[in-house]
Amino acid sequence: MGIEWRESLAIGVDAIDNQHKELLLRFDKLLNACQAGKGIEELKTLMAFLEEYVITHFSDEEGLQRQHRYPDYESHHAEHLYFIDQIKKLKNETEEEGVSTHHVIEANNMLLKWLLNHISKVDKKLGAFIKSGTP
Ligand SMILES: [Fe+2]
């Protein structure tokens, strides 16, 4: 079990691809920790990391969109807000209830699934748009 970045996820913008690689590396750490029975500890680390990293990453992506006058900016931005909201919800839950296995599973399933889907569809569309405008 584990998750690896693969070439098919590349959107063709190095700075963004590198950030995606980092994100997947962190989720991979969580998956490996789960196998080792250390998922709960690692989820705390991941949540703390995501809270900051995702804000930087999304604002880099959105900056690029503004720079290229990307027509789908609003809907893309809305997707980012949704993800940030999911992280906040999970964080609040874990703070109120304490981190438990079901939070780890939720992070694995929901966050990772969203991320892979977002990169392979929404971010790739952005990458294609940027490339099409490059002479
Ligand atoms: Fe995005």
Boltz pocket constraint, residues with backbone or C-beta under 6 A from the ligand:
constraints:
  - pocket:
      binder: B
      contacts: [[A, 61], [A, 76], [A, 80], [A, 118], [A, 122], [A, 123]]
      max_distance: 6.0
